Amino acid sequence: MSNKKGNLFPFVIIVIVLGMGIYKEFDFENFKFEKPALAIVYILTFLMSVFFLVKNFKENK
């Protein structure tokens, strides 16, 4: 039996850091990102990390 809980920890950290980065980059007064290209990279990486996090969570159940 292998313990796969260690595989989830890096994705949790990545999701938290990217979520904070996306939040800080968003301008709520104008509803735009300050740096759109960087925001796209952040959002894509955030979504991929959430996907792998959910996928690993479902496999461990």
PDB file with SEQRES, HELIX, SHEET and CRYST1 records, atoms N, CA, C and O in Angstrom:
SEQRES   1 A   61  MET SER ASN LYS LYS GLY ASN LEU PHE PRO PHE VAL ILE          
SEQRES   2 A   61  ILE VAL ILE VAL LEU GLY MET GLY ILE TYR LYS GLU PHE          
SEQRES   3 A   61  ASP PHE GLU ASN PHE LYS PHE GLU LYS PRO ALA LEU ALA          
SEQRES   4 A   61  ILE VAL TYR ILE LEU THR PHE LEU MET SER VAL PHE PHE          
SEQRES   5 A   61  LEU VAL LYS ASN PHE LYS GLU ASN LYS                          
HELIX    1 AA1 LYS A    5  GLU A   25  1                                  21    
HELIX    2 AA2 PRO A   36  ASN A   60  1                                  25    
SHEET    1 AA1 2 PHE A  26  ASP A  27  0                                        
SHEET    2 AA1 2 LYS A  32  PHE A  33 -1                                        
CRYST1    1.000    1.000    1.000  90.00  90.00  90.00 P 1           1          
ATOM      1  N   MET A   1       0.833  -1.180   0.000  1.00  0.00           N  
ATOM      2  CA  MET A   1       0.000   0.000   0.000  1.00  0.00           C  
ATOM      3  C   MET A   1       0.876   1.242   0.000  1.00  0.00           C  
ATOM      4  O   MET A   1       1.737   1.397   0.867  1.00  0.00           O  
ATOM      5  N   SER A   2       0.669   2.102  -0.938  1.00  0.00           N  
ATOM      6  CA  SER A   2       1.472   3.321  -0.988  1.00  0.00           C  
ATOM      7  C   SER A   2       0.669   4.499  -0.445  1.00  0.00           C  
ATOM      8  O   SER A   2      -0.553   4.559  -0.582  1.00  0.00           O  
ATOM      9  N   ASN A   3       1.374   5.417   0.162  1.00  0.00           N  
ATOM     10  CA  ASN A   3       0.751   6.617   0.713  1.00  0.00           C  
ATOM     11  C   ASN A   3       0.864   7.743  -0.303  1.00  0.00           C  
ATOM     12  O   ASN A   3       1.964   8.219  -0.582  1.00  0.00           O  
ATOM     13  N   LYS A   4      -0.269   8.174  -0.862  1.00  0.00           N  
ATOM     14  CA  LYS A   4      -0.249   9.191  -1.908  1.00  0.00           C  
ATOM     15  C   LYS A   4      -0.605  10.576  -1.376  1.00  0.00           C  
ATOM     16  O   LYS A   4      -0.788  11.497  -2.172  1.00  0.00           O  
ATOM     17  N   LYS A   5      -0.708  10.754  -0.075  1.00  0.00           N  
ATOM     18  CA  LYS A   5      -1.041  12.062   0.471  1.00  0.00           C  
ATOM     19  C   LYS A   5       0.071  13.068   0.219  1.00  0.00           C  
ATOM     20  O   LYS A   5      -0.205  14.264   0.119  1.00  0.00           O  
ATOM     21  N   GLY A   6       1.307  12.627   0.115  1.00  0.00           N  
ATOM     22  CA  GLY A   6       2.427  13.522  -0.145  1.00  0.00           C  
ATOM     23  C   GLY A   6       2.355  14.153  -1.522  1.00  0.00           C  
ATOM     24  O   GLY A   6       2.921  15.224  -1.737  1.00  0.00           O  
ATOM     25  N   ASN A   7       1.672  13.514  -2.457  1.00  0.00           N  
ATOM     26  CA  ASN A   7       1.544  14.049  -3.813  1.00  0.00           C  
ATOM     27  C   ASN A   7       0.594  15.232  -3.883  1.00  0.00           C  
ATOM     28  O   ASN A   7       0.692  16.047  -4.801  1.00  0.00           O  
ATOM     29  N   LEU A   8      -0.323  15.340  -2.932  1.00  0.00           N  
ATOM     30  CA  LEU A   8      -1.301  16.416  -2.955  1.00  0.00           C  
ATOM     31  C   LEU A   8      -0.745  17.715  -2.391  1.00  0.00           C  
ATOM     32  O   LEU A   8      -1.186  18.792  -2.791  1.00  0.00           O  
ATOM     33  N   PHE A   9       0.196  17.642  -1.488  1.00  0.00           N  
ATOM     34  CA  PHE A   9       0.697  18.825  -0.806  1.00  0.00           C  
ATOM     35  C   PHE A   9       1.279  19.877  -1.755  1.00  0.00           C  
ATOM     36  O   PHE A   9       0.955  21.055  -1.600  1.00  0.00           O  
ATOM     37  N   PRO A  10       2.112  19.516  -2.720  1.00  0.00           N  
ATOM     38  CA  PRO A  10       2.632  20.556  -3.642  1.00  0.00           C  
ATOM     39  C   PRO A  10       1.527  21.244  -4.437  1.00  0.00           C  
ATOM     40  O   PRO A  10       1.615  22.444  -4.697  1.00  0.00           O  
ATOM     41  N   PHE A  11       0.484  20.501  -4.829  1.00  0.00           N  
ATOM     42  CA  PHE A  11      -0.606  21.107  -5.582  1.00  0.00           C  
ATOM     43  C   PHE A  11      -1.415  22.065  -4.718  1.00  0.00           C  
ATOM     44  O   PHE A  11      -1.891  23.090  -5.206  1.00  0.00           O  
ATOM     45  N   VAL A  12      -1.573  21.742  -3.446  1.00  0.00           N  
ATOM     46  CA  VAL A  12      -2.283  22.646  -2.536  1.00  0.00           C  
ATOM     47  C   VAL A  12      -1.509  23.953  -2.401  1.00  0.00           C  
ATOM     48  O   VAL A  12      -2.106  25.029  -2.442  1.00  0.00           O  
ATOM     49  N   ILE A  13      -0.202  23.876  -2.243  1.00  0.00           N  
ATOM     50  CA  ILE A  13       0.629  25.080  -2.128  1.00  0.00           C  
ATOM     51  C   ILE A  13       0.570  25.893  -3.418  1.00  0.00           C  
ATOM     52  O   ILE A  13       0.451  27.117  -3.372  1.00  0.00           O  
ATOM     53  N   ILE A  14       0.651  25.225  -4.562  1.00  0.00           N  
ATOM     54  CA  ILE A  14       0.599  25.914  -5.855  1.00  0.00           C  
ATOM     55  C   ILE A  14      -0.734  26.623  -6.029  1.00  0.00           C  
ATOM     56  O   ILE A  14      -0.769  27.764  -6.489  1.00  0.00           O  
ATOM     57  N   VAL A  15      -1.839  25.961  -5.665  1.00  0.00           N  
ATOM     58  CA  VAL A  15      -3.164  26.554  -5.809  1.00  0.00           C  
ATOM     59  C   VAL A  15      -3.301  27.784  -4.912  1.00  0.00           C  
ATOM     60  O   VAL A  15      -3.852  28.799  -5.337  1.00  0.00           O  
ATOM     61  N   ILE A  16      -2.809  27.703  -3.689  1.00  0.00           N  
ATOM     62  CA  ILE A  16      -2.897  28.837  -2.768  1.00  0.00           C  
ATOM     63  C   ILE A  16      -2.086  30.025  -3.286  1.00  0.00           C  
ATOM     64  O   ILE A  16      -2.576  31.154  -3.305  1.00  0.00           O  
ATOM     65  N   VAL A  17      -0.857  29.770  -3.703  1.00  0.00           N  
ATOM     66  CA  VAL A  17       0.015  30.851  -4.180  1.00  0.00           C  
ATOM     67  C   VAL A  17      -0.537  31.481  -5.455  1.00  0.00           C  
ATOM     68  O   VAL A  17      -0.552  32.706  -5.578  1.00  0.00           O  
ATOM     69  N   LEU A  18      -0.984  30.674  -6.393  1.00  0.00           N  
ATOM     70  CA  LEU A  18      -1.523  31.216  -7.640  1.00  0.00           C  
ATOM     71  C   LEU A  18      -2.846  31.940  -7.411  1.00  0.00           C  
ATOM     72  O   LEU A  18      -3.115  32.956  -8.052  1.00  0.00           O  
ATOM     73  N   GLY A  19      -3.662  31.432  -6.516  1.00  0.00           N  
ATOM     74  CA  GLY A  19      -4.917  32.111  -6.197  1.00  0.00           C  
ATOM     75  C   GLY A  19      -4.667  33.494  -5.628  1.00  0.00           C  
ATOM     76  O   GLY A  19      -5.353  34.451  -5.989  1.00  0.00           O  
ATOM     77  N   MET A  20      -3.690  33.606  -4.740  1.00  0.00           N  
ATOM     78  CA  MET A  20      -3.344  34.917  -4.188  1.00  0.00           C  
ATOM     79  C   MET A  20      -2.764  35.816  -5.270  1.00  0.00           C  
ATOM     80  O   MET A  20      -3.047  37.014  -5.292  1.00  0.00           O  
ATOM     81  N   GLY A  21      -1.960  35.260  -6.166  1.00  0.00           N  
ATOM     82  CA  GLY A  21      -1.381  36.047  -7.262  1.00  0.00           C  
ATOM     83  C   GLY A  21      -2.438  36.571  -8.215  1.00  0.00           C  
ATOM     84  O   GLY A  21      -2.373  37.722  -8.647  1.00  0.00           O  
ATOM     85  N   ILE A  22      -3.413  35.734  -8.547  1.00  0.00           N  
ATOM     86  CA  ILE A  22      -4.500  36.164  -9.426  1.00  0.00           C  
ATOM     87  C   ILE A  22      -5.314  37.255  -8.744  1.00  0.00           C  
ATOM     88  O   ILE A  22      -5.696  38.238  -9.380  1.00  0.00           O  
ATOM     89  N   TYR A  23      -5.578  37.087  -7.465  1.00  0.00           N  
ATOM     90  CA  TYR A  23      -6.352  38.085  -6.715  1.00  0.00           C  
ATOM     91  C   TYR A  23      -5.637  39.433  -6.672  1.00  0.00           C  
ATOM     92  O   TYR A  23      -6.269  40.482  -6.801  1.00  0.00           O  
ATOM     93  N   LYS A  24      -4.308  39.400  -6.489  1.00  0.00           N  
ATOM     94  CA  LYS A  24      -3.546  40.648  -6.417  1.00  0.00           C  
ATOM     95  C   LYS A  24      -3.423  41.329  -7.776  1.00  0.00           C  
ATOM     96  O   LYS A  24      -3.342  42.556  -7.839  1.00  0.00           O  
ATOM     97  N   GLU A  25      -3.408  40.566  -8.853  1.00  0.00           N  
ATOM     98  CA  GLU A  25      -3.274  41.128 -10.198  1.00  0.00           C  
ATOM     99  C   GLU A  25      -4.570  41.747 -10.705  1.00  0.00           C  
ATOM    100  O   GLU A  25      -4.537  42.562 -11.627  1.00  0.00           O  
ATOM    101  N   PHE A  26      -5.705  41.381 -10.126  1.00  0.00           N  
ATOM    102  CA  PHE A  26      -7.002  41.860 -10.626  1.00  0.00           C  
ATOM    103  C   PHE A  26      -7.316  43.235 -10.063  1.00  0.00           C  
ATOM    104  O   PHE A  26      -7.211  43.464  -8.858  1.00  0.00           O  
ATOM    105  N   ASP A  27      -7.703  44.148 -10.949  1.00  0.00           N  
ATOM    106  CA  ASP A  27      -8.102  45.501 -10.558  1.00  0.00           C  
ATOM    107  C   ASP A  27      -9.625  45.528 -10.439  1.00  0.00           C  
ATOM    108  O   ASP A  27     -10.330  45.462 -11.447  1.00  0.00           O  
ATOM    109  N   PHE A  28     -10.126  45.625  -9.223  1.00  0.00           N  
ATOM    110  CA  PHE A  28     -11.563  45.544  -8.991  1.00  0.00           C  
ATOM    111  C   PHE A  28     -12.306  46.823  -9.382  1.00  0.00           C  
ATOM    112  O   PHE A  28     -13.523  46.790  -9.563  1.00  0.00           O  
ATOM    113  N   GLU A  29     -11.613  47.923  -9.513  1.00  0.00           N  
ATOM    114  CA  GLU A  29     -12.270  49.160  -9.933  1.00  0.00           C  
ATOM    115  C   GLU A  29     -12.631  49.119 -11.416  1.00  0.00           C  
ATOM    116  O   GLU A  29     -13.708  49.564 -11.813  1.00  0.00           O  
ATOM    117  N   ASN A  30     -11.723  48.582 -12.230  1.00  0.00           N  
ATOM    118  CA  ASN A  30     -11.932  48.525 -13.682  1.00  0.00           C  
ATOM    119  C   ASN A  30     -12.309  47.137 -14.173  1.00  0.00           C  
ATOM    120  O   ASN A  30     -12.621  46.966 -15.352  1.00  0.00           O  
ATOM    121  N   PHE A  31     -12.286  46.143 -13.292  1.00  0.00           N  
ATOM    122  CA  PHE A  31     -12.569  44.759 -13.642  1.00  0.00           C  
ATOM    123  C   PHE A  31     -11.671  44.266 -14.778  1.00  0.00           C  
ATOM    124  O   PHE A  31     -12.129  43.641 -15.735  1.00  0.00           O  
ATOM    125  N   LYS A  32     -10.368  44.571 -14.637  1.00  0.00           N  
ATOM    126  CA  LYS A  32      -9.366  44.136 -15.605  1.00  0.00           C  
ATOM    127  C   LYS A  32      -8.131  43.679 -14.848  1.00  0.00           C  
ATOM    128  O   LYS A  32      -7.928  44.029 -13.685  1.00  0.00           O  
ATOM    129  N   PHE A  33      -7.319  42.896 -15.527  1.00  0.00           N  
ATOM    130  CA  PHE A  33      -6.035  42.504 -14.971  1.00  0.00           C  
ATOM    131  C   PHE A  33      -4.994  43.555 -15.315  1.00  0.00           C  
ATOM    132  O   PHE A  33      -5.036  44.148 -16.392  1.00  0.00           O  
ATOM    133  N   GLU A  34      -4.066  43.785 -14.406  1.00  0.00           N  
ATOM    134  CA  GLU A  34      -3.012  44.768 -14.648  1.00  0.00           C  
ATOM    135  C   GLU A  34      -2.071  44.289 -15.747  1.00  0.00           C  
ATOM    136  O   GLU A  34      -1.652  45.076 -16.596  1.00  0.00           O  
ATOM    137  N   LYS A  35      -1.741  43.009 -15.733  1.00  0.00           N  
ATOM    138  CA  LYS A  35      -0.881  42.397 -16.754  1.00  0.00           C  
ATOM    139  C   LYS A  35      -1.636  41.199 -17.330  1.00  0.00           C  
ATOM    140  O   LYS A  35      -1.582  40.111 -16.758  1.00  0.00           O  
ATOM    141  N   PRO A  36      -2.337  41.379 -18.451  1.00  0.00           N  
ATOM    142  CA  PRO A  36      -3.183  40.303 -18.979  1.00  0.00           C  
ATOM    143  C   PRO A  36      -2.431  39.031 -19.357  1.00  0.00           C  
ATOM    144  O   PRO A  36      -2.946  37.933 -19.141  1.00  0.00           O  
ATOM    145  N   ALA A  37      -1.244  39.147 -19.908  1.00  0.00           N  
ATOM    146  CA  ALA A  37      -0.495  37.956 -20.308  1.00  0.00           C  
ATOM    147  C   ALA A  37      -0.095  37.126 -19.086  1.00  0.00           C  
ATOM    148  O   ALA A  37      -0.185  35.898 -19.102  1.00  0.00           O  
ATOM    149  N   LEU A  38       0.340  37.797 -18.047  1.00  0.00           N  
ATOM    150  CA  LEU A  38       0.710  37.098 -16.821  1.00  0.00           C  
ATOM    151  C   LEU A  38      -0.520  36.474 -16.174  1.00  0.00           C  
ATOM    152  O   LEU A  38      -0.429  35.387 -15.603  1.00  0.00           O  
ATOM    153  N   ALA A  39      -1.648  37.131 -16.252  1.00  0.00           N  
ATOM    154  CA  ALA A  39      -2.886  36.610 -15.692  1.00  0.00           C  
ATOM    155  C   ALA A  39      -3.312  35.327 -16.409  1.00  0.00           C  
ATOM    156  O   ALA A  39      -3.807  34.397 -15.773  1.00  0.00           O  
ATOM    157  N   ILE A  40      -3.123  35.277 -17.715  1.00  0.00           N  
ATOM    158  CA  ILE A  40      -3.467  34.073 -18.469  1.00  0.00           C  
ATOM    159  C   ILE A  40      -2.616  32.901 -18.017  1.00  0.00           C  
ATOM    160  O   ILE A  40      -3.130  31.798 -17.830  1.00  0.00           O  
ATOM    161  N   VAL A  41      -1.341  33.123 -17.842  1.00  0.00           N  
ATOM    162  CA  VAL A  41      -0.443  32.069 -17.373  1.00  0.00           C  
ATOM    163  C   VAL A  41      -0.839  31.622 -15.968  1.00  0.00           C  
ATOM    164  O   VAL A  41      -0.886  30.424 -15.689  1.00  0.00           O  
ATOM    165  N   TYR A  42      -1.122  32.570 -15.089  1.00  0.00           N  
ATOM    166  CA  TYR A  42      -1.547  32.250 -13.723  1.00  0.00           C  
ATOM    167  C   TYR A  42      -2.830  31.422 -13.729  1.00  0.00           C  
ATOM    168  O   TYR A  42      -2.934  30.420 -13.021  1.00  0.00           O  
ATOM    169  N   ILE A  43      -3.804  31.844 -14.531  1.00  0.00           N  
ATOM    170  CA  ILE A  43      -5.096  31.160 -14.538  1.00  0.00           C  
ATOM    171  C   ILE A  43      -4.983  29.757 -15.114  1.00  0.00           C  
ATOM    172  O   ILE A  43      -5.581  28.821 -14.583  1.00  0.00           O  
ATOM    173  N   LEU A  44      -4.225  29.599 -16.190  1.00  0.00           N  
ATOM    174  CA  LEU A  44      -4.049  28.269 -16.772  1.00  0.00           C  
ATOM    175  C   LEU A  44      -3.355  27.317 -15.801  1.00  0.00           C  
ATOM    176  O   LEU A  44      -3.767  26.167 -15.648  1.00  0.00           O  
ATOM    177  N   THR A  45      -2.306  27.798 -15.152  1.00  0.00           N  
ATOM    178  CA  THR A  45      -1.601  26.968 -14.187  1.00  0.00           C  
ATOM    179  C   THR A  45      -2.480  26.667 -12.979  1.00  0.00           C  
ATOM    180  O   THR A  45      -2.451  25.555 -12.451  1.00  0.00           O  
ATOM    181  N   PHE A  46      -3.254  27.644 -12.541  1.00  0.00           N  
ATOM    182  CA  PHE A  46      -4.175  27.457 -11.430  1.00  0.00           C  
ATOM    183  C   PHE A  46      -5.206  26.376 -11.765  1.00  0.00           C  
ATOM    184  O   PHE A  46      -5.457  25.486 -10.952  1.00  0.00           O  
ATOM    185  N   LEU A  47      -5.795  26.450 -12.946  1.00  0.00           N  
ATOM    186  CA  LEU A  47      -6.804  25.469 -13.350  1.00  0.00           C  
ATOM    187  C   LEU A  47      -6.218  24.069 -13.497  1.00  0.00           C  
ATOM    188  O   LEU A  47      -6.856  23.087 -13.114  1.00  0.00           O  
ATOM    189  N   MET A  48      -5.007  23.968 -14.049  1.00  0.00           N  
ATOM    190  CA  MET A  48      -4.370  22.656 -14.165  1.00  0.00           C  
ATOM    191  C   MET A  48      -4.070  22.077 -12.789  1.00  0.00           C  
ATOM    192  O   MET A  48      -4.252  20.878 -12.576  1.00  0.00           O  
ATOM    193  N   SER A  49      -3.622  22.889 -11.867  1.00  0.00           N  
ATOM    194  CA  SER A  49      -3.317  22.423 -10.516  1.00  0.00           C  
ATOM    195  C   SER A  49      -4.578  21.966  -9.792  1.00  0.00           C  
ATOM    196  O   SER A  49      -4.569  20.949  -9.098  1.00  0.00           O  
ATOM    197  N   VAL A  50      -5.662  22.722  -9.957  1.00  0.00           N  
ATOM    198  CA  VAL A  50      -6.930  22.313  -9.343  1.00  0.00           C  
ATOM    199  C   VAL A  50      -7.412  21.005  -9.955  1.00  0.00           C  
ATOM    200  O   VAL A  50      -7.920  20.140  -9.241  1.00  0.00           O  
ATOM    201  N   PHE A  51      -7.258  20.849 -11.268  1.00  0.00           N  
ATOM    202  CA  PHE A  51      -7.650  19.608 -11.935  1.00  0.00           C  
ATOM    203  C   PHE A  51      -6.879  18.414 -11.369  1.00  0.00           C  
ATOM    204  O   PHE A  51      -7.476  17.390 -11.038  1.00  0.00           O  
ATOM    205  N   PHE A  52      -5.556  18.543 -11.259  1.00  0.00           N  
ATOM    206  CA  PHE A  52      -4.762  17.436 -10.724  1.00  0.00           C  
ATOM    207  C   PHE A  52      -5.069  17.178  -9.251  1.00  0.00           C  
ATOM    208  O   PHE A  52      -5.032  16.033  -8.800  1.00  0.00           O  
ATOM    209  N   LEU A  53      -5.366  18.217  -8.515  1.00  0.00           N  
ATOM    210  CA  LEU A  53      -5.715  18.082  -7.108  1.00  0.00           C  
ATOM    211  C   LEU A  53      -7.016  17.299  -6.954  1.00  0.00           C  
ATOM    212  O   LEU A  53      -7.099  16.387  -6.131  1.00  0.00           O  
ATOM    213  N   VAL A  54      -8.025  17.648  -7.737  1.00  0.00           N  
ATOM    214  CA  VAL A  54      -9.310  16.948  -7.675  1.00  0.00           C  
ATOM    215  C   VAL A  54      -9.161  15.522  -8.181  1.00  0.00           C  
ATOM    216  O   VAL A  54      -9.733  14.596  -7.605  1.00  0.00           O  
ATOM    217  N   LYS A  55      -8.399  15.338  -9.247  1.00  0.00           N  
ATOM    218  CA  LYS A  55      -8.191  14.005  -9.807  1.00  0.00           C  
ATOM    219  C   LYS A  55      -7.516  13.091  -8.789  1.00  0.00           C  
ATOM    220  O   LYS A  55      -7.948  11.953  -8.605  1.00  0.00           O  
ATOM    221  N   ASN A  56      -6.463  13.570  -8.122  1.00  0.00           N  
ATOM    222  CA  ASN A  56      -5.777  12.761  -7.112  1.00  0.00           C  
ATOM    223  C   ASN A  56      -6.657  12.536  -5.897  1.00  0.00           C  
ATOM    224  O   ASN A  56      -6.590  11.474  -5.279  1.00  0.00           O  
ATOM    225  N   PHE A  57      -7.478  13.509  -5.543  1.00  0.00           N  
ATOM    226  CA  PHE A  57      -8.363  13.358  -4.383  1.00  0.00           C  
ATOM    227  C   PHE A  57      -9.403  12.276  -4.654  1.00  0.00           C  
ATOM    228  O   PHE A  57      -9.712  11.481  -3.766  1.00  0.00           O  
ATOM    229  N   LYS A  58      -9.954  12.236  -5.888  1.00  0.00           N  
ATOM    230  CA  LYS A  58     -10.936  11.218  -6.238  1.00  0.00           C  
ATOM    231  C   LYS A  58     -10.305   9.832  -6.293  1.00  0.00           C  
ATOM    232  O   LYS A  58     -10.944   8.855  -5.900  1.00  0.00           O  
ATOM    233  N   GLU A  59      -9.078   9.724  -6.766  1.00  0.00           N  
ATOM    234  CA  GLU A  59      -8.400   8.434  -6.849  1.00  0.00           C  
ATOM    235  C   GLU A  59      -8.080   7.865  -5.470  1.00  0.00           C  
ATOM    236  O   GLU A  59      -8.066   6.648  -5.288  1.00  0.00           O  
ATOM    237  N   ASN A  60      -7.825   8.734  -4.505  1.00  0.00           N  
ATOM    238  CA  ASN A  60      -7.473   8.268  -3.163  1.00  0.00           C  
ATOM    239  C   ASN A  60      -8.691   7.829  -2.357  1.00  0.00           C  
ATOM    240  O   ASN A  60      -8.538   7.145  -1.344  1.00  0.00           O  
ATOM    241  N   LYS A  61      -9.893   8.205  -2.780  1.00  0.00           N  
ATOM    242  CA  LYS A  61     -11.092   7.801  -2.048  1.00  0.00           C  
ATOM    243  C   LYS A  61     -11.431   6.379  -2.271  1.00  0.00           C  
ATOM    244  O   LYS A  61     -12.416   5.885  -1.722  1.00  0.00           O  
TER     245      LYS A  61                                                      
END                                                                             
